């Protein structure tokens, strides 16, 4: 209990009034303190006075003197103060008290218990408040750490993305584009699976999928192309076939060079049965620069595709 670190005045006075009633004689008062662990040096002078001239000191003076000493002992006397208070609040057998003192002793012990309960309640509330504060502080620091980690991850993705523009090997650049964009999807919590190949035993590799993402419970197969010319009908057709061959799946096609009108028209016709979304790499550049939310961006593109039957709607704001 916090109050045992230093008895407050009202508790100290109650103990001074109570302990002499619980102990029928001066030697029993000394035994009470000795049993509670009071240092023999703190009892030496009062014990000497009791032994040499018992009438020179009464029980209340003994208790006041000893309690004053243990109460001023700081950290060193903490255990003793706890034990003294414990012995008083747990006192049950009042038969050893003088008959005239029994009711008064019971009342004082009950009052001490009440004071201790009140003080202890405030201590628990204070501790609970402190614990709650520590919890909020830890949560705040965790959020800050998460934001900082996310920012570092985002900066690394952005650095990797811009490094692609200086690469001359188109094949290698296309492969790394898949990796970088999949990192971006993952950082936004929407990546289900990175690039993979599907094979059949008798044929071998039958298709390659650059990535799979999930938005609002719906799966989308992702295709990424960094070609010199806009993607035409023949370039978007394989991706349309892949999503039509899967029951519950839509498609997202990302192109660094845009799309031809015929390709956009084919994807528009596919919207009658499947969700197909076309994106330009320039839109992802804008996302990285503006630090916009990728999932919100894709959901906007999906809504436009479904509601307005526009598979390609450039979003740069």
N, C-alpha and C positions, 0 to 999 in steps of 0.2 A: 504494500500500500504506500502511496506517495507521502501520506501524512506522517509516516514513521521516519522520513528523512529528517524531519524536524517537527516535534509536536507543536501545533498551533496553540496560542494562549488558552482558548476555551477548553481544549482537550487536556492540556497540562493541568489546569485547575481542577478539572473533573477527576483526573488520576490522583491528584494530591488529596482530594476529599475521599476517594473510594478505597484506595489501597490500605489505609489505616483501619478501615472498617472490616476489610476482608481478613486482616491479620490481627488476632486477638492480643498479641503482645509485641513488645519492641524486638525481642530476638526473632520472632516469627516474621516481622517486617524485613529484618536483615536476611533471613533465610529465603524470603520471597525474592529479594533482589539477587542474592547469591545464586539461587536456582535459575534466574533469568539470564545469568551470565555477566552480571555487573562486575567489573574489575575489582579485585580485592583492595587495591589502593584507594578506590573511590569509596570504599566502605570502612577503611581502616580507622579513620578519626571518629566516625560516629559509633563504630563498634567499641572503641576505647571509652568513649563517653558513657555508653550504656553500661559497660562493664565496671567502670570506676565510680560512676554516680548516675544511676539510671533516672533519677529525678531531674537531672540537669537538661534533659532533652525529651520531647514527647514524640509520639509516632508520626505526627504530621510534619514536624520539623525534619525528622529522619527522611521521610518520603520526599519532601520539598528539596532538601539538600541533594539527595542522590539523583532525583529526576533532573534537577538543574544541571548536574554534571554530565549525565548521559545525553541530555538534550543538546548540550553544547559541544559534544564530541565529534560532530560532523559525520563523515563517511565511516569513521572508525567505530562509532557507536550505533550504527544502523541496525545491526543484528540484535543488539541488546534491546533497543527501542521496540523493535518488532516483537520480540519475545515477551517483553513486559506487557505490551498492549494485547498480545494474543492470550496471555494468561488471564488478563482481566475480562476480556469479552467472552472467553470460554468458561468463565467461572460459573459453576452450577450448584455446588454443595455449600449452602450458607449456614449449615448447622454448626460449623466451627466458630462462626461469628458470635459476638456477644448477643444475647437475646434482644436487647433493646436496639441493636445495630442492624439486625437482619433485614427488616423491611427497607430501611434507608439504603443499605448496601445493594439490595435488589434493584431499587429504583435508580441508583447511580450507575450500576452496571448496565441497566437497560438504556439509560441516557447515553452512556459511552458507546454502546452498540449502535444507537441511532445516529450519533455524530459520525462514527466510523462509516456506517452505511451511506450517509449523505456525502461525506467526503470521498468515499470510494466510488460512489456513483458519478460524481463530478470528474474524478480521476479517469474513470472508464470512458466517460463522454469525451474528455480531453484527448485521451489516448486514441479513441475511435476517430476523432476529428483529425488528429495527427496522422493516423494510418491512412485515412481517406485522402488527406493532402499528399502523402507520400505516393499513394496509388495514382492519383491524378498526375502528379509530377512524373512518375515513371511512364504513365501512358503518353503524356505529352512528349517526353524525351524519346519514347519509342516511335511516335508519329514523326518527330523531327528527323530521327535516324532513318526511318523508312523513306521520308521525302528526300533526304540527302542521298540515300542509296539509289532511289529511283532516278534522281537527277544525274548522278554519276553514270548510271546505266544508260540513261537517255543520251547523255553527252557522248558516251562511247559508241552508241549506235549511230548517232549523227556523224561522228568522225569517220566511222567505217563506211557510211553511206556516201559521203562526199569524196572519199578516196577512190570510189568506183569511177568517177568521171575522168581520172587521169590514167586509167588502165587502157592499154591498146589491144590487149587480147580479148576479143569480143566474147569468145566462148567462156573463158575464165570469169570475165566480168558478169556474164549472165548467171553463172553458178553462184558467185558471191552475192549477187543481188537477191537470190532466193534466201541465202543465209541471213543477210542483213534485215530483209523485210520480215522474215520469220522471227528474228530477235525482237523486232518492233511489235509484232503481233503478241509475242510472249510477254513482253514488258507491259502490254495493255491487258493482259489476262484473257486473251481470246484464242490463243493458239492451242489446237488439239493435237496436231501431229505435223512434224516437219516433212520435208521432201522425202518421198519414198517411191519405189518402183513396185508395180504389181506384176507378178510372173505367173505363168502357167507351165506345168511340168513338160508338156509336149512341145510348147512353142517358145518358152523363155519369157523375156520381158514383153508385156503386151501394152503397158502404159506407164507413164511417169507423171506423178502428181507433185507439184511444188510445195503444197502445204494444205492443211485442212484447219479451218477455224470454226468457232461456234458463236453465234449471236442470237440471243433470245431463244435458245433451245433448237435453233435450226443450223444445220451444217452447211458449210460452203467450201467447195473445192477451189483452191486458189492456183492460178496460173500467172507466171511473171515472164515478160518478154522485153528484152532490150535490143531491139532491132533498129536498123537504119531507117526503114520505110514504115509507113502506117500499116497496121495489121489488116489484111483483107479477109474475105470470106473463107478462104482455104486455111488461113492461120487460126481463125477462131472456131472453125468447125470441129477439130478434135476435142476441144474443151467442152463444146456443147454435147458431143457424143458421150463424153465421160459423165456429165451430170445427168443426162437422160437415161444412162444405164444404171443409175442409182435412184432408188425410190425417194428417200427423204433427204434431198441435197440440192443446194443451189450452186451457182458458180460466180466467182469473181475473177476477172481477167485484168491484169495490170500491164500497161504497155508504156514503154519509154518514148515511142514514136507516134502514139495516137492510133486511130482506127479509120478505115475507109467507110464511106456511107453504106455500101452494100453489107459490110460486116456488121455495122450498127443495126441495119434493117433486119438481118437474120436473127440477131439477138433480140430484137423487139418482137419478132414473131414467136420466138421461143418463150417469151414472157407469158404466153397463154397457158403454159404448162409448168414452167420452171422460173425461179427467180434468177435472173442473170444481171450482173452489174459490171460495167466497164469503167476502169479507172486509168487515169494517166499518171505517169511517174511524177509529173510536175505537181500534182495534187499532194503527193507524199512529201515533196520538197517543202511545199507550203505548210504542211502539218508540222514538219520538223522545225521550221523557222518560227512559226507562231506558237509552238508547243500546244497545239490543239489536241483534243482527245480523239484517238483513232477510232474507238468504238462508236462514239457519237457521229463521227464523220461517215463511217460505213453504214450506220443505221439510217442516216439522212439519205445516202445514195440508194439504199434498199427501198426506203419509203417512196422515193421519187420513181424508182423503177416499177414498183407495184401499183401505186396510185395513179401515176401519170403515164405509165407504159413507156418510160424513157430509160433504156438500159444505160445510156451514157448522158450524164448531166454533170458538167464540170463544176466543182465546188472549190473555190479559192478564197473564200471569205470566212 
